[in-house]
Amino acid sequence: MGGLNAKSGLHDFRRYASRQLSFNDEVRQFHWATPAEVREIVTEAFAVRVFDALSEGAPAVSQHDGVRFV
């Protein structure tokens, strides 16, 4: 089963998009989170990645140990 790429284009997208979604524990736990909730539910190192992705400007570079900034 191939993934999406420039050569496969819209045809493959429609094939993947038409499939029925499956549910598992991770999907059932998904929810949209406010910035305050993000700070409460994930580690500092992951929260900053979320905030960087949502902010405008140049990509940010940070050093962390997987949990906290170092």
N, C-alpha and C positions, 0 to 999 in steps of 0.2 A: 504494500500500500504506500503510495508516494505522498509526499507532503506538498504544500503549496509552494510554487516557485514561479518565476517570470514566464517560463515556457508552458506550464500547465494552465495558468491563467484562470479565467472566469469559469471554464468548464469544471475544473477540480473544485473551485470554491463552491459552486452550486451542489456538487456531489457531497461535499463535506457538510455544508449547511443544511442539506435536506435530511441528514441522518437524525434519528431520534436521540435525544440526550439521555445519558444514564446518570443515575444518582448514586452517590456514595457518601460516607460520613463527612468527607471534606467539603463536598458540594452542599450538603445539608447545613453545615456550619457557616457557610458564606453569608456575609451581610455587608452592606455599605457602612462605613465608619466615618465619624467626624474626626477632625484632627485631634480633639481631646481624647476620643476613644482610642485612636491609634496609639497615642502615648501610653495608654493604660494596658493595651492588650498585646503589644509586641515589644521586643527589646529596643533599647536606644539605637543600636546600630541599624536595625531594620527600619525603625520609624523615620530616621533621617533619610533613608533611601526613598521612602514613600513621599516625604515632603519635598525632596529634591526633584523627584519625577513630576510633581505637581507645580513646581515653581517655574517661572520663566527665567531665561538667562542661560549662561554657560553651564555645562555639566559640572557637577561638584565632585571633588576627590577628597576622600577622608580615610583615615586609618583607624581601624578598630580591631578588637580581638574576637569579633563575632557577637559580642553582647554590648560592650561599652567602648567608647572612644579611648584611644591610648595616646 
